């Protein structure tokens, strides 16, 4: 797994907006994605990826598109004015793009509740403790982005979701008593969602397979298996099959070392009773 300092990256929401403009201009000009790709002598997947906001539109291609589609410089101007941000590292944005489309996610966390299961108040308290601190606007943007990702939990056909969480993450009173209590209630409710399994790795285990830190495994719609991990100073995006296999085996071991789904719910009920 390689970690490196991550470059600035184009804002994904702005890329999606520009992609939607391209799709509108293409349809108005009477082209299918395949027909447009053939005229430009590029892959159809290139056009599809740009329209879906998964690939940035380059300036030279934007100029050719403006000329072919009669969009009067709209796409070129969009490329020139596409905002750059430092909010999310490159690998993190790549992960979130894959997360939105994943058919399965397996997530181990040790010290915090997994992001997809956090309440707004818990996420705000957690991100508000960052050093150096975010300004108010940055914090709001981060919190909204994190909460917005939870849409996948309630899709018509949600991904298969598995979470293993080390017990200390559930005992830390992040944000104070009320925020802590609401977070535990939220976890208890989410543990009943169809297709979602939540298991707690108990404190009384003398050893476990997650001692090297948290990580996430995901499966894409085309059945590619990937992994992602974050550390204090960087992100690791793992696609090498051997490395992904090691993490998958670790996760399988963690599931056997954690409490059952039913016992995990009972522990959450007990923690809620203590508060």
N, C-alpha and C positions, 0 to 999 in steps of 0.2 A: 504494500500500500504506500503510495507516494503522497507526501504533503508538500505544498509549496505556497509561497505568497501569491495571492490571487489577484488578477488584474481587474480593472473596472469593467463593468458589463452594462450593456444597454438595459433599460428598464423593461421588464417583461410585459407589463400592462401596456406601455407605449408601443412595443413591438406588436402586440395583439391588435391594437387600434390601427396601426399602419397596415397590418396584414388584412384587416377587414376592409380597409380602403382599397387595397389591391383587388380583393375578391369582388367588391362592388364595381370597380372599373372594368374588371375582366368580363363580368356578366353583362354589363352595359354594352361592351364592345362585341358581344356574341361569341366569346371564346369559352370552351371548357378548359379545365386545368391541363388536360392532355394536349389539346389543340394549341394552347398558349405555349406550353413547354416545347412542342415541336417547332413552332415558329421561332422561338428564341434559341433552339438547340441546347436546351438544358433538360435535366431529368424532371419528370412529372412530380416526383417527390420533393424536389426543390421548391416548386411553386406551392405545393400543398403545405410544406413546412413553414414557408414564409407567411402564407395566409393564416395559418393557425398560431402564429407568433412564436414558433419553436426555433426559427432560424432568422437572423437579422437580414434585412434587405440591403444589399451593397449599392453604393452610389452608381456604379457603371450600369448595373442591371436596372436600377430605378430609372435611369435616363432612357434606356432602350424600351422599358415598359411605357413610360410617358409618351414616347414617340409612337409606339405601336397601338396603344390603347386610346390615344388622344386625351390623356388626362392633364395636359397643359402644365406640366412641371409639378403637379401635386405630390407625386410619390418622391421625386427628388428632393423637394422641400421638406417632406416628412422625414427623409433620411438625415438631412442636414440638421434638423431640429429635434431629432430623437434624443431625449434627455439621457445623460449618463449619471449613474448614481453609485454610491458606495454602500447603500443600505444592505444589500445581500451579496456575499461573495459569489464568484462565478459558479463554484461547485454547488453552493446552496441553492442557487436559482435553477441549476440543472436538476438537482434533487427534487425541488418543488414541482418542476414541470413533469418529471416522471411520476411523482407521488399522485398528481391529479389523474393520471391515466392508469395507475397500477391496478392489477387484478388481485394482488395479494401484498400485504405488508406484515413484516414480523419485526417487532421493535423492542429492544431491551434498554431500559434506563435505570440508573443507579441512584442518583441524588435528586432528581426532579421528576415530576409527573411528565410523561411524554407530551410533546406539544399538541398533538391531535386530541388530547384528552383534557387540556387545561381550560379552566374558566377564564373569562376576560380579566377578572380581578386578580387571579393567581398569575396570569401571564404578565399583567401590568406590574405587579409587585416583583416578579422575578426579573423582568427586563429593566425595571427601574433601579435594580441594585447593581447594574453594570458599571464597571470601571474601565475607561472613563464614562461618565454618565451621558445618556442621550438627552438632547434638549426635548422640550415638550412635544414639538411636532414630530421629531424622529420617533419618540416613544409611542405616540399615538399610531403612527404608520406601522411600526413593528407589531404592536398589539393587534391592530386590525388585520394585518397580513396573517398573523398566526391564527387568529380566530376564524378568519375566512377560509383557511385550509380545511377546517372541520366540515365543510360542505360535503366532502366525500363520505363521511359517516352516514349521511342521510340520503345518498343517491338512491334512485329507484333500484339500481343493481349495484350495491356497494361492494368494494373489494373485500376479500377475506382478510380479516384483521386479527393479529395476535400480538398481545402485549405482555411482557414480563417486566415487572417493576420491583426493584429491591425495596424492602420494607422501610428503610430510613427515609426514602423520598416521601412516604405517606405520613411520617411522624414529624417531619420538620414543619413548624408553624409559619410557613412562608406567607407574608402579608398580614399576619395576626390571626386571632382566633376565628373571627367570622369568615375571613377569606379561606382559612384552612378548613373550616367546617363545610363551607359551600363546595370546596373542591372535592372533599371526600364524598359528599352527597352526590355530586355530579359523576364521580367515578362509579359509585354504586349503581346509579341509573344507567350509565353507559355500559356497565358490565352485563346488562340484560339485552342489549341490542343484538338483533339477529346477525350472525356472521362475525361477531366480535368476541374474542376470548381474552379475559384479563386474569393473569396469574401473578401472585405476589411471591417473591423470593424472600423467605423469612430470615429474620436476624439470627436465629439459632443454628443456621447452617455453619459448619466449621470450615467449609470451602465451597467454591462454586465456579462455574465456567465463565463468569462475567467479570472476573477481577481485573481485566485489562481495560475496562471501561465500556460505555454504551455504544450501540451500533444499531443500524436498521438494515434489513434485507427487503428487497422488493422484486416482484415479478412483473414485467411489462406485458402489454397485450399480445406481443409477438413472442412471449415466453422467454425473454432474456432475463437472466438472473443477475442482479446488481446489489451492491451494498454501499452504505454511506455512513460516515462517522465524523463527529466533530470533536475537537480538542480545544484547549485553552487558546491556542494561537493559529488554528488553521482547520481546514476541512480535508477529508479524504474521500474521494469518489472511487469505488473499487469495482472494476469490471473484469479483472483477471480471473478466469474460472477457478484456478487453484485457490486463490485468496478468498473468493466468495464461498467456495466449498468449506474452507476452514471455519469461516464465520457461521455458515449454515449448520455445521456440526456442533459448534459452540451453542448455537441457539437451541438446537434439539436437546442438548444436554441440560441447558438452563430450564427447559420446560419440564424435564423429569425431576429437577432439583427444586422447582417451585411448588407451592401449594396447588392443589387442584382448583379448577374454576369455582367449584362449590365452596371449598374451604377458604378460598380467597375472598369470596363474598361474605362469608362469616367473619373473617378478620376485619373487613371493612365495616361491618355492622358493629363489631366490638370496638373499633376505633371511634366510630361515631357515638357509641354509648359513653365512651370515656370523656368526650367533649361536651 
